[in-house]
Amino acid sequence: MRLGVTGVTVTLWLIFSPVAEAQTDKAPRVGFLCWVTCGDTYHGAFWQALRSIGYADYRNIAFEYRAAGGDDASLDTLALQLVKLEPAAIVADSTQSARALKKATDTIPLVVIADDPIGSGFVSNLARPEGNVTGLSLVTVELGAKQLQLLEEAVPGASRVGVLGNPANPATELRLRALQAAARASGVSLLSLDVRSPPEHVNAFAVMVQMHADAFIDILGSADRSNSATTGRVLQLAMRHRLPAIYQSEDFVSEGGLMSYGPSLADAFRQAATYVDKILKGAKPADLPIEQPTKFRLVINLKTAKALGLTIPLPLLGRADEVIE
């Protein structure tokens, strides 16, 4: 099914069982604000989780979807559209979507999936969120240190490592501090490079080459991505300059990146479904602690390793959750 929303065509994965065509009066309405599209794998995980709980679209739950197609400028308008419908809850699939919804309402329960809810100002405390926001945080302090360790294992002897981050994203500072501490402990020099927009990637890679970086860590979070073109640009530049890298999202590895280590986004979206269920059953967001990821996936692309002239150590391969050959 294809759905047009304010000029943006969104592909929806309808995974619910066929039921009545019309929404019943008793079915609660839930909004979903998507930064790019409402029809990717992770959104599918959300709907599958709801179905496993016992919800079926148009029978005992009804959704109102809005997707911005990666256009930040339209998010505020779409958020207001959802708020005017007065749904029982609204789900935000990204930091950008959450920011737009937080501006639009301080009463409707919001379930957000964001890089850093505290740094973004959505909540002041993860354990007791207060206000109308709850959900999932995608960033942990330990993440950067683990990524650096894995990169050092994949690229033995790497002594100078670039770090791509957006200073406008609150999660960047959190991760950069942890990376700096880990780098001091291991004797690695970090080259911190600001990437506020896609065109700045070219300059960042030029600096890494000039400074003789051995590899880099991409800590650009979901709040810094808009579409697959950004992913393609980063991967193209990495291969052109023969720079090994570790990313947070495994989507990069499936598209040709060397390796990734980060939280399972599918798990985060499945967990968001349980928050919606609790809210529909009467729970208040302030009483639902914001959870941090507990499951992380290591994915390695051996084809890319070969193209870069790297031999991935067998112990590292043995710890990978997925190896792409």
N, C-alpha and C positions, 0 to 999 in steps of 0.2 A: 504494500500500500504506500502511496506517495501523498504527502500532505503538504499543502502550501501554507506558509505562515509569513505574513507580511512580506511577501515577495521572495521568501526563501523556501525552496522545495526541500523537504526533509523526508528521508526514507525511514520508515518505522518498521521494526521487526515485530510483527504481531505473533507472539508466542502463546497467547492465551487460547483456551478452547473456545470454539465458536459458541456464542450464547445469544441472548436476546439482542436485537438490533438497537433497541432504545434503552437508554439508561433508566434504571428504576429510581423512584423518588428516594429510596433509602440508601442508595449507593453514595458513599462519601466521594467528594471530588478532590483530587490531588493534582497540584501543578508540578511541572517539570521544566526548568529553564536550562537549556543546553547551550554551551558556548559555541560549538560548531554544528554538530548534528545530534539528533536524538536516536540515531539508528546504528551505532557502532557496537562492537563486541561487548564493551563494558556496560552499556545501557541494557543490552540483552541479558547480562548476568543479573542486573537489578530486577528485571521483569520475571526472569526465571525464579529468582528467590521469592518474590511475592507470590508467584503461582504455587510454589512449594508450601508456603504458609497457608494457602487456601483462598487467595484472591483470584478473581477472574474478571477481566475488563468488561465493563457494562453490566455485570451481574451484581457484584458487591463492592466494586470500586470503579471510578471513572477518572481518566487522566485528561489534563489539558496540557498539551505540549507547545513549547515555544523554542525555536532554535535561531541563533544569531548568525550562523554561517561563518563564525570567526570574526564578525564585525562588532568590535567593542562598542561602537557608537549606538548600535541598536539595542543593546542589552537593557538600558534603563527603560526604554519604551516597552519592551517585551515584559520586563519585570512588572511594570505598572499594569499592563494588560492582565497578567495573572493575578495580581493583588486585587484588582477590581472584581474578579470572579469570586472572591472570598472563599477560597478552597480551605479544606481542613488542614492542609500542610502543603509546602512547596519544597521540592528537591532542587538543589543547585549542584551541577556536575563539575564545577571548577571554581577557582578563586574569583575569577571575573564575574561569573554568574552570582556567586554568593554576595559579592560587593554590591551589585546592582539591586539584589533583593533586599539586602540589609538597609539600603537607602530608601527602598519603597515601602517597607513595613517594619514596625517594631512590635506587632501583635500576632500576626499569622506565624505559626511554627515553621521554622526553616531547618531542613536537614541538608547540611552542606558537606561537600567533599572538596577540601581545600588544602593547599600546601602548608600554611601556617595560620590557623585561625586566630591565635593570640597576636602574632605580629601584624596580621591584617586588620586587627581591631574588631573582629567579630565577637570575641569573648575575652574575658580577662582571666579566666581560669578554666583549664580543661576538665578538672574534676567536678566543678560546679559552674557550669557555663553562665547561669543566670540569663535574663532576657529571653528572647524567642529563638535562639540559635543553638543547635546541637549538630552532631554528625561525626565526620572522620577527618583527622589530620594526616597528611601524607608524608610529613617530614619528621624525622627523629634526629636527635643530636648525634647518635652513633653512626648514622648512615654514611656520612662523608669519610670518617675514619676507616670504615670497612671497605668503601670503594677504593680508597688509596692503597690499602693493603692488597686488595685483589689485583689492582693495576700493577703494583710492584712485582707481584708474583708472575703476571703475564709478560711483563717487560723487565726482566732482570737487569739491574744496573741503572735503571732510570733514576736520574738525580735531579732533573728539572722538569716539573710538571705544570702545565698550564691549567687554569681553572676558569671556565666560562660561566659567568653569572650576571644576573640583572640586578643592579643595586636598588631598583625601584620595587623589586619583589622582596617583601619582608623575610621570606624564607631564606634568601641568599645569605644574609648576615649570620643567621643561625648556623647554617651549614658551613660557611666559610670559617667561622671561629673554630668549629670542631676539626675542620681540615687542617688549619694552621697548627693546632695542638698536635695532631697526629704527624704532621710533616716534621715538626721540630723533634719529635721523639724518634723518627726514623732517619733523620738527616737529609730529607728531601727539600729542595727549594721550590716554593710555589710561585707561579706567575699569575696573579689575579687579573683577569681581563673583563672589563665591563661590556656587556652586549645588551643594549636597551631595545634594539629593533633588528630585524633580519639583515638589513644592509651592513650592519656593523660586524657581522661575522667575518667578512673579507679582511677587514683591518685587524681583527683579533688573531686570525690565522697568520697574517703577515708578521705580527709582533712575535707570535710563538716561534715562527721560523727564524726570525732575526735573533731571538734570544736563545736559540738552539734547544728548544723544549724537546724532551724525549717522548712525551705523551701528554694527554690532557684528560681532565675530568669535566664533563658537562653537567653542571648543577642547575641549569635552566629548568625550572619546574613547569607544571601545567599552566601556571599563570603567564608564562612567557611564550607559549606555543599558540599558533592560530590555525595552522593547516599543514598538510603533508609537504608543502613546498619548503617550509622551514626545515623540516627533517631532511629533505633531499639536499638542501643547500649545505647543511652541516656535514652530512656524509660525503658529499662530493668534495668539499674542501679538505676533509680529513684524508681521503684517499689521494687527492692530488698532491698533498704535502707529506703523504706517508706517515701520518701521525696516529699511533694507536690511541684508543680512547675507551673510557667506560662511561656509560650513560645510566640515567635513572630508569628510563622507560625501555622495556624490552621491545617495543615497537621499532626502535632504532636498529636493534640487532636483526630483526626479521627483514629490515630493509637494507642491510649491508653493513651495519656497525659492528665493531669487534666484540664488545661485551656489555652487559648491563647488570646492575644490581640495584634492586629497589623493591618497594612494597608491591604487592599484587593488587593492581587496580580492580581486577575482577572481584577480589575479595572485598575491597572497600565498597564497591557498588552493591554487592550482596548484603553487606552489613547495613548499608543505608536503607535497604528494604525493611530490615528488622526495626529500624528507628521509626519508619513510617507506620509500621504495624503497631508499635507501642503508642505512638501519638494518637492513632485512630481509636485505640482502646482506652484513651483517657490520660496518658502520661503527658507531662509538661516538659518542654525542651530543657528548662532549667534543672530538672531532676534527672536528666540523661547525660552522663559524662561523655565528653568528646573522646573517642578512642584513637589511639595511635596504632600504626601498623605493627602486627606481630609476625606476619609471614612475609619473607623477602625471597625473591627469586633471582638466581644467578643464571644468566643465559650467555652462551659463547658461540660465536660464528667462526667455525674452523676455516671456511672458505676465505673469509676476510683475513684471518690470521695468516694463511698461506700467501695471500696477495701482498701482505705487509712484510713477509719474510720472518714471521714469528712461529716458534714452536711452543705451543701451550703445554706447560708441564702436566704430566698425567695426574698428579694429585689434585691439581686445580680442576681438570676436566672431570675427575671423579666426584667433585663436590657440586658440579653444575646441575641445575634442575632441568636444563635443556641444552643440547648441543646441536647446532645447525651445521650440517655438512654439505 
